[in-house]
Structure formats: structure tokens, C-alpha cells
Amino acid sequence: MTALNLSGRDVANYANTGNFVEAAAPGAGVTVFNNQTYFGTGTSFSTAYVAGVAAGISSTKGLPVPEVRKLIATEMRPPGTGP
């Protein structure tokens, strides 16, 4: 898991890189609502995005966790970069 910068195309300078990274999601300038509005930055925000995607895939496709992980790692791409 890693975080993308504000452009959404590059890994943020504080985030994980390497061949162990299986997914990336927004991680800079994320708006959070919890009785207040602020902009957050960090890989923790990215993790929440990917967890939501995983839950959606699992609930609609009925796939086990290993299959959901494989789909996210191999099939998801940034907007405008995939088929």
C-alpha cells in the first residue's frame, strides 16, 4: 500500500516504494469530515480508500479475500491510464 501525491499520478515523497507495493490510492490533501473539515496527508488515508474498494468488490462479487487482493493488485490503475 502506498500513497499518491496531489496529482494522483506519482507516489508521494513520504510514501512506500518498491516491489512490495501492491496498490496505491490518494494520500495527499485528503478532505476528512468528523465534526470539522481539514486536509490530511499520509498512507493511512490511502489504506481507507483501498479497504473501501476491497469491501465493494467482496460484497458484489462474493470473492474470497485472496482473490480480491489479486484483483486490486493486478487490475486497478489510476484514472486515464488503463484500458
BAZAMI-814858 format. One line per field, with one value per residue (C-alpha): residue number from 0; residue in one letter; x, y, z. Coordinates in Angstrom, 2 decimals. Example, Ala and Ser with C-alpha at 12.3 -4.5 7.8 and 13.67 -1.06 7.14 Angstrom:
residues 2
seq 0, 1
type A, S
u 12.30, 13.67
v -4.50, -1.06
w 7.80, 7.14
***
This chain:
residues 83
seq 0, 1, 2, 3, 4, 5, 6, 7, 8, 9, 10, 11, 12, 13, 14, 15, 16, 17, 18, 19, 20, 21, 22, 23, 24, 25, 26, 27, 28, 29, 30, 31, 32, 33, 34, 35, 36, 37, 38, 39, 40, 41, 42, 43, 44, 45, 46, 47, 48, 49, 50, 51, 52, 53, 54, 55, 56, 57, 58, 59, 60, 61, 62, 63, 64, 65, 66, 67, 68, 69, 70, 71, 72, 73, 74, 75, 76, 77, 78, 79, 80, 81, 82
type M, T, A, L, N, L, S, G, R, D, V, A, N, Y, A, N, T, G, N, F, V, E, A, A, A, P, G, A, G, V, T, V, F, N, N, Q, T, Y, F, G, T, G, T, S, F, S, T, A, Y, V, A, G, V, A, A, G, I, S, S, T, K, G, L, P, V, P, E, V, R, K, L, I, A, T, E, M, R, P, P, G, T, G, P
u 0.00, 1.31, 0.04, -0.23, 0.61, -1.86, -1.61, -2.72, -0.11, 3.04, 3.91, 4.05, 7.57, 6.88, 5.22, 6.36, 8.01, 9.39, 8.30, 6.34, 3.74, 0.57, -1.78, -1.83, -4.54, -4.88, -2.79, -2.23, -4.70, -7.49, -10.55, -11.84, -15.16, -15.51, -17.33, -14.71, -13.10, -9.36, -6.94, -4.94, -1.92, -0.48, -0.64, -3.36, -5.76, -4.75, -5.45, -9.04, -9.65, -8.33, -10.26, -13.45, -12.72, -11.97, -15.25, -17.18, -15.57, -16.08, -19.72, -20.72, -18.62, -18.66, -14.94, -12.63, -10.02, -7.07, -8.98, -9.98, -6.35, -5.22, -7.79, -6.73, -3.03, -3.28, -6.30, -6.66, -5.00, -5.06, -7.84, -6.96, -4.16, -6.00, -7.91
v 0.00, 3.42, 6.96, 9.06, 12.76, 15.53, 14.86, 11.28, 10.01, 9.76, 8.19, 10.81, 11.65, 10.30, 7.05, 3.47, 2.46, -0.84, -4.12, -4.99, -2.26, -3.82, -0.83, 2.96, 5.47, 9.18, 10.14, 13.90, 16.67, 14.28, 16.03, 14.44, 15.22, 14.49, 17.44, 19.53, 19.77, 19.51, 18.27, 15.22, 13.59, 10.11, 6.47, 5.89, 7.82, 5.64, 2.50, 3.60, 4.06, 0.59, -1.01, 0.52, -0.80, -4.25, -4.27, -3.27, -5.98, -8.61, -7.76, -7.58, -10.42, -12.73, -13.39, -14.57, -12.15, -13.59, -13.10, -9.55, -8.74, -10.18, -8.10, -4.90, -5.59, -6.60, -4.87, -1.41, 1.57, 5.35, 7.12, 7.58, 5.00, 1.73, 0.10
w 0.00, -0.88, -1.23, -4.37, -4.42, -5.25, -9.00, -8.41, -10.86, -8.73, -5.40, -2.65, -1.50, 2.03, 0.92, 0.43, -2.81, -4.02, -5.49, -2.34, -3.03, -4.43, -4.55, -4.42, -3.59, -2.83, 0.16, -0.10, 0.55, 1.51, 2.97, 6.18, 7.86, 11.55, 13.08, 11.31, 7.92, 7.40, 4.81, 5.76, 4.23, 4.73, 3.77, 6.37, 4.14, 1.18, 3.14, 3.78, 0.04, -0.79, 2.08, 0.69, -2.79, -1.36, 0.57, -2.54, -4.67, -1.99, -1.40, -5.07, -6.45, -3.43, -3.77, -1.00, 0.33, -1.66, -4.93, -4.00, -3.18, -6.51, -8.43, -6.70, -7.21, -10.86, -12.38, -10.82, -12.45, -11.98, -13.91, -17.54, -17.59, -18.10, -20.92
***
